[in-house]
Amino acid sequence: MKKKSIICAIFAYALVLPGLVFGGSGSAKIQGKLVTGTAILDATGRKKVLVKKPAKDELFGEGKLSPDGNQIIFDVDLGTFGNPKHHELRVINISGNNEKVLLLARHGFDFSWSPDSKFVVARGAGDVSSLEPLIINVNTLEAWQMKLPGVITKGVSDPRWEPDGEKIVFRAILSSDPETFGYFRAGLDGQNFEIVMSTTAKLLTWTEISSDRSKIAYVGFVDESLYVWDLPSGNIKRLSKQLKRRSSFVPFWAFFELLTFSPDGEWIGTRLRTDTTSIPQEYIAWNVNSGKRKLLHTGGIVSGYQWWHPPKNEPILDCEPIVKTLLEGREVDLRAIQKELNESISKSAVTKH
């Protein structure tokens, strides 16, 4: 039994740590791993490591593997279909132990890892009265409230930690007329605010930004087509019109959603959703240069994928002194926040019944 466990552990680490290379002759190669919930897959969908199986009353949503490949932070929807209770943001080692609950929310979370895999930046969707995300040390559970510039009024989501450890890129809406949607960058202390990309809020639906912040993938609000926007040049390319899928010879429109850039920015992954359960959900990668596509995975996909890549051979940045310096005086009691959220969730449940 012990020998079997050792073999399984070796297989898990062998799958997670090396970068996947997948692609035909003469085409750009797909690199990295796909992570959703606590599942880690290669892009062919043939190899899969399930770090933790959900319990009967749990549904695992988005999951993100730490930059060092040792931990997964993931969103858990508690309750049953049609009777949800609340969401928990959890972290677990890829060996399947040392699981912790970091935060509670009614509707789910947006989150990402710090470059050194010690911290997460997270925000409960629609639950926290403040727009400002929390910074949490996943080992000590120390927490800080990030500061955002006053021009940000609503819609804060999808915070991404920058490689320098000092800044966060996030989606939000600016206080302007008409409302301006975009990706913005700011220091943890709210200083050095920058507009990475902005446009009229109603022009785009699903959006995603590349890891080098040079490209935006989005779905058009009017035509439901898939586009890629090269920010330095300003060029916009349509990769695909809206597609149709057939079930028993009946055509159904397929909708692009849950967009994800590959680590090198050369591919865009997207789930194709149809309004019928008889057509399997497909996860397809589109090459941003050639427009060619590859089917990565078919099956039930609850949330989007994180497209993870192994660490580069570079010195690891220590984010702890950066966090404690830039967020001095903004320490918060995570247990008090948990208690307040828990009471709010309980009151909401009583009101509904």
Secondary structure as a PSIPRED ss2 file (coil, helix, strand):
# PSIPRED VFORMAT (PSIPRED V4.0)

   1 M C   1.000  0.000  0.000
   2 K H   0.000  1.000  0.000
   3 K H   0.000  1.000  0.000
   4 K H   0.000  1.000  0.000
   5 S H   0.000  1.000  0.000
   6 I H   0.000  1.000  0.000
   7 I H   0.000  1.000  0.000
   8 C H   0.000  1.000  0.000
   9 A H   0.000  1.000  0.000
  10 I H   0.000  1.000  0.000
  11 F H   0.000  1.000  0.000
  12 A H   0.000  1.000  0.000
  13 Y H   0.000  1.000  0.000
  14 A H   0.000  1.000  0.000
  15 L H   0.000  1.000  0.000
  16 V H   0.000  1.000  0.000
  17 L C   1.000  0.000  0.000
  18 P C   1.000  0.000  0.000
  19 G C   1.000  0.000  0.000
  20 L C   1.000  0.000  0.000
  21 V E   0.000  0.000  1.000
  22 F E   0.000  0.000  1.000
  23 G C   1.000  0.000  0.000
  24 G C   1.000  0.000  0.000
  25 S C   1.000  0.000  0.000
  26 G C   1.000  0.000  0.000
  27 S C   1.000  0.000  0.000
  28 A C   1.000  0.000  0.000
  29 K C   1.000  0.000  0.000
  30 I E   0.000  0.000  1.000
  31 Q E   0.000  0.000  1.000
  32 G C   1.000  0.000  0.000
  33 K E   0.000  0.000  1.000
  34 L E   0.000  0.000  1.000
  35 V E   0.000  0.000  1.000
  36 T E   0.000  0.000  1.000
  37 G C   1.000  0.000  0.000
  38 T C   1.000  0.000  0.000
  39 A E   0.000  0.000  1.000
  40 I E   0.000  0.000  1.000
  41 L E   0.000  0.000  1.000
  42 D C   1.000  0.000  0.000
  43 A C   1.000  0.000  0.000
  44 T C   1.000  0.000  0.000
  45 G C   1.000  0.000  0.000
  46 R C   1.000  0.000  0.000
  47 K C   1.000  0.000  0.000
  48 K E   0.000  0.000  1.000
  49 V E   0.000  0.000  1.000
  50 L E   0.000  0.000  1.000
  51 V C   1.000  0.000  0.000
  52 K C   1.000  0.000  0.000
  53 K C   1.000  0.000  0.000
  54 P C   1.000  0.000  0.000
  55 A C   1.000  0.000  0.000
  56 K C   1.000  0.000  0.000
  57 D C   1.000  0.000  0.000
  58 E E   0.000  0.000  1.000
  59 L E   0.000  0.000  1.000
  60 F E   0.000  0.000  1.000
  61 G E   0.000  0.000  1.000
  62 E E   0.000  0.000  1.000
  63 G E   0.000  0.000  1.000
  64 K E   0.000  0.000  1.000
  65 L E   0.000  0.000  1.000
  66 S C   1.000  0.000  0.000
  67 P C   1.000  0.000  0.000
  68 D C   1.000  0.000  0.000
  69 G C   1.000  0.000  0.000
  70 N C   1.000  0.000  0.000
  71 Q E   0.000  0.000  1.000
  72 I E   0.000  0.000  1.000
  73 I E   0.000  0.000  1.000
  74 F E   0.000  0.000  1.000
  75 D E   0.000  0.000  1.000
  76 V E   0.000  0.000  1.000
  77 D E   0.000  0.000  1.000
  78 L E   0.000  0.000  1.000
  79 G E   0.000  0.000  1.000
  80 T E   0.000  0.000  1.000
  81 F C   1.000  0.000  0.000
  82 G C   1.000  0.000  0.000
  83 N E   0.000  0.000  1.000
  84 P E   0.000  0.000  1.000
  85 K E   0.000  0.000  1.000
  86 H E   0.000  0.000  1.000
  87 H E   0.000  0.000  1.000
  88 E E   0.000  0.000  1.000
  89 L E   0.000  0.000  1.000
  90 R E   0.000  0.000  1.000
  91 V E   0.000  0.000  1.000
  92 I E   0.000  0.000  1.000
  93 N E   0.000  0.000  1.000
  94 I C   1.000  0.000  0.000
  95 S C   1.000  0.000  0.000
  96 G C   1.000  0.000  0.000
  97 N C   1.000  0.000  0.000
  98 N C   1.000  0.000  0.000
  99 E C   1.000  0.000  0.000
 100 K E   0.000  0.000  1.000
 101 V E   0.000  0.000  1.000
 102 L E   0.000  0.000  1.000
 103 L E   0.000  0.000  1.000
 104 L E   0.000  0.000  1.000
 105 A E   0.000  0.000  1.000
 106 R C   1.000  0.000  0.000
 107 H C   1.000  0.000  0.000
 108 G C   1.000  0.000  0.000
 109 F E   0.000  0.000  1.000
 110 D E   0.000  0.000  1.000
 111 F E   0.000  0.000  1.000
 112 S E   0.000  0.000  1.000
 113 W E   0.000  0.000  1.000
 114 S C   1.000  0.000  0.000
 115 P C   1.000  0.000  0.000
 116 D C   1.000  0.000  0.000
 117 S C   1.000  0.000  0.000
 118 K C   1.000  0.000  0.000
 119 F E   0.000  0.000  1.000
 120 V E   0.000  0.000  1.000
 121 V E   0.000  0.000  1.000
 122 A E   0.000  0.000  1.000
 123 R E   0.000  0.000  1.000
 124 G E   0.000  0.000  1.000
 125 A C   1.000  0.000  0.000
 126 G C   1.000  0.000  0.000
 127 D C   1.000  0.000  0.000
 128 V C   1.000  0.000  0.000
 129 S C   1.000  0.000  0.000
 130 S C   1.000  0.000  0.000
 131 L C   1.000  0.000  0.000
 132 E C   1.000  0.000  0.000
 133 P C   1.000  0.000  0.000
 134 L E   0.000  0.000  1.000
 135 I E   0.000  0.000  1.000
 136 I E   0.000  0.000  1.000
 137 N E   0.000  0.000  1.000
 138 V C   1.000  0.000  0.000
 139 N C   1.000  0.000  0.000
 140 T C   1.000  0.000  0.000
 141 L C   1.000  0.000  0.000
 142 E C   1.000  0.000  0.000
 143 A E   0.000  0.000  1.000
 144 W E   0.000  0.000  1.000
 145 Q E   0.000  0.000  1.000
 146 M C   1.000  0.000  0.000
 147 K C   1.000  0.000  0.000
 148 L C   1.000  0.000  0.000
 149 P C   1.000  0.000  0.000
 150 G C   1.000  0.000  0.000
 151 V C   1.000  0.000  0.000
 152 I E   0.000  0.000  1.000
 153 T E   0.000  0.000  1.000
 154 K E   0.000  0.000  1.000
 155 G E   0.000  0.000  1.000
 156 V E   0.000  0.000  1.000
 157 S E   0.000  0.000  1.000
 158 D E   0.000  0.000  1.000
 159 P E   0.000  0.000  1.000
 160 R E   0.000  0.000  1.000
 161 W E   0.000  0.000  1.000
 162 E C   1.000  0.000  0.000
 163 P C   1.000  0.000  0.000
 164 D C   1.000  0.000  0.000
 165 G C   1.000  0.000  0.000
 166 E C   1.000  0.000  0.000
 167 K E   0.000  0.000  1.000
 168 I E   0.000  0.000  1.000
 169 V E   0.000  0.000  1.000
 170 F E   0.000  0.000  1.000
 171 R E   0.000  0.000  1.000
 172 A E   0.000  0.000  1.000
 173 I E   0.000  0.000  1.000
 174 L E   0.000  0.000  1.000
 175 S C   1.000  0.000  0.000
 176 S C   1.000  0.000  0.000
 177 D C   1.000  0.000  0.000
 178 P C   1.000  0.000  0.000
 179 E C   1.000  0.000  0.000
 180 T E   0.000  0.000  1.000
 181 F E   0.000  0.000  1.000
 182 G E   0.000  0.000  1.000
 183 Y E   0.000  0.000  1.000
 184 F E   0.000  0.000  1.000
 185 R E   0.000  0.000  1.000
 186 A E   0.000  0.000  1.000
 187 G E   0.000  0.000  1.000
 188 L C   1.000  0.000  0.000
 189 D C   1.000  0.000  0.000
 190 G C   1.000  0.000  0.000
 191 Q C   1.000  0.000  0.000
 192 N C   1.000  0.000  0.000
 193 F C   1.000  0.000  0.000
 194 E E   0.000  0.000  1.000
 195 I E   0.000  0.000  1.000
 196 V E   0.000  0.000  1.000
 197 M E   0.000  0.000  1.000
 198 S E   0.000  0.000  1.000
 199 T E   0.000  0.000  1.000
 200 T E   0.000  0.000  1.000
 201 A H   0.000  1.000  0.000
 202 K H   0.000  1.000  0.000
 203 L H   0.000  1.000  0.000
 204 L E   0.000  0.000  1.000
 205 T E   0.000  0.000  1.000
 206 W E   0.000  0.000  1.000
 207 T E   0.000  0.000  1.000
 208 E E   0.000  0.000  1.000
 209 I E   0.000  0.000  1.000
 210 S C   1.000  0.000  0.000
 211 S C   1.000  0.000  0.000
 212 D C   1.000  0.000  0.000
 213 R C   1.000  0.000  0.000
 214 S C   1.000  0.000  0.000
 215 K E   0.000  0.000  1.000
 216 I E   0.000  0.000  1.000
 217 A E   0.000  0.000  1.000
 218 Y E   0.000  0.000  1.000
 219 V E   0.000  0.000  1.000
 220 G E   0.000  0.000  1.000
 221 F C   1.000  0.000  0.000
 222 V C   1.000  0.000  0.000
 223 D C   1.000  0.000  0.000
 224 E C   1.000  0.000  0.000
 225 S C   1.000  0.000  0.000
 226 L E   0.000  0.000  1.000
 227 Y E   0.000  0.000  1.000
 228 V E   0.000  0.000  1.000
 229 W E   0.000  0.000  1.000
 230 D E   0.000  0.000  1.000
 231 L C   1.000  0.000  0.000
 232 P C   1.000  0.000  0.000
 233 S C   1.000  0.000  0.000
 234 G C   1.000  0.000  0.000
 235 N C   1.000  0.000  0.000
 236 I E   0.000  0.000  1.000
 237 K E   0.000  0.000  1.000
 238 R E   0.000  0.000  1.000
 239 L E   0.000  0.000  1.000
 240 S E   0.000  0.000  1.000
 241 K C   1.000  0.000  0.000
 242 Q C   1.000  0.000  0.000
 243 L E   0.000  0.000  1.000
 244 K E   0.000  0.000  1.000
 245 R E   0.000  0.000  1.000
 246 R E   0.000  0.000  1.000
 247 S E   0.000  0.000  1.000
 248 S C   1.000  0.000  0.000
 249 F C   1.000  0.000  0.000
 250 V E   0.000  0.000  1.000
 251 P E   0.000  0.000  1.000
 252 F E   0.000  0.000  1.000
 253 W E   0.000  0.000  1.000
 254 A E   0.000  0.000  1.000
 255 F E   0.000  0.000  1.000
 256 F E   0.000  0.000  1.000
 257 E E   0.000  0.000  1.000
 258 L E   0.000  0.000  1.000
 259 L E   0.000  0.000  1.000
 260 T E   0.000  0.000  1.000
 261 F E   0.000  0.000  1.000
 262 S C   1.000  0.000  0.000
 263 P C   1.000  0.000  0.000
 264 D C   1.000  0.000  0.000
 265 G C   1.000  0.000  0.000
 266 E C   1.000  0.000  0.000
 267 W E   0.000  0.000  1.000
 268 I E   0.000  0.000  1.000
 269 G E   0.000  0.000  1.000
 270 T E   0.000  0.000  1.000
 271 R E   0.000  0.000  1.000
 272 L E   0.000  0.000  1.000
 273 R E   0.000  0.000  1.000
 274 T E   0.000  0.000  1.000
 275 D C   1.000  0.000  0.000
 276 T C   1.000  0.000  0.000
 277 T C   1.000  0.000  0.000
 278 S C   1.000  0.000  0.000
 279 I C   1.000  0.000  0.000
 280 P C   1.000  0.000  0.000
 281 Q C   1.000  0.000  0.000
 282 E E   0.000  0.000  1.000
 283 Y E   0.000  0.000  1.000
 284 I E   0.000  0.000  1.000
 285 A E   0.000  0.000  1.000
 286 W E   0.000  0.000  1.000
 287 N E   0.000  0.000  1.000
 288 V C   1.000  0.000  0.000
 289 N C   1.000  0.000  0.000
 290 S C   1.000  0.000  0.000
 291 G C   1.000  0.000  0.000
 292 K C   1.000  0.000  0.000
 293 R E   0.000  0.000  1.000
 294 K E   0.000  0.000  1.000
 295 L E   0.000  0.000  1.000
 296 L E   0.000  0.000  1.000
 297 H E   0.000  0.000  1.000
 298 T E   0.000  0.000  1.000
 299 G C   1.000  0.000  0.000
 300 G C   1.000  0.000  0.000
 301 I C   1.000  0.000  0.000
 302 V C   1.000  0.000  0.000
 303 S C   1.000  0.000  0.000
 304 G C   1.000  0.000  0.000
 305 Y C   1.000  0.000  0.000
 306 Q E   0.000  0.000  1.000
 307 W E   0.000  0.000  1.000
 308 W E   0.000  0.000  1.000
 309 H C   1.000  0.000  0.000
 310 P C   1.000  0.000  0.000
 311 P C   1.000  0.000  0.000
 312 K C   1.000  0.000  0.000
 313 N C   1.000  0.000  0.000
 314 E C   1.000  0.000  0.000
 315 P C   1.000  0.000  0.000
 316 I C   1.000  0.000  0.000
 317 L C   1.000  0.000  0.000
 318 D C   1.000  0.000  0.000
 319 C C   1.000  0.000  0.000
 320 E H   0.000  1.000  0.000
 321 P H   0.000  1.000  0.000
 322 I H   0.000  1.000  0.000
 323 V H   0.000  1.000  0.000
 324 K H   0.000  1.000  0.000
 325 T H   0.000  1.000  0.000
 326 L H   0.000  1.000  0.000
 327 L C   1.000  0.000  0.000
 328 E C   1.000  0.000  0.000
 329 G C   1.000  0.000  0.000
 330 R C   1.000  0.000  0.000
 331 E E   0.000  0.000  1.000
 332 V E   0.000  0.000  1.000
 333 D C   1.000  0.000  0.000
 334 L H   0.000  1.000  0.000
 335 R H   0.000  1.000  0.000
 336 A H   0.000  1.000  0.000
 337 I H   0.000  1.000  0.000
 338 Q H   0.000  1.000  0.000
 339 K H   0.000  1.000  0.000
 340 E H   0.000  1.000  0.000
 341 L H   0.000  1.000  0.000
 342 N H   0.000  1.000  0.000
 343 E H   0.000  1.000  0.000
 344 S H   0.000  1.000  0.000
 345 I H   0.000  1.000  0.000
 346 S H   0.000  1.000  0.000
 347 K H   0.000  1.000  0.000
 348 S H   0.000  1.000  0.000
 349 A H   0.000  1.000  0.000
 350 V H   0.000  1.000  0.000
 351 T H   0.000  1.000  0.000
 352 K H   0.000  1.000  0.000
 353 H C   1.000  0.000  0.000
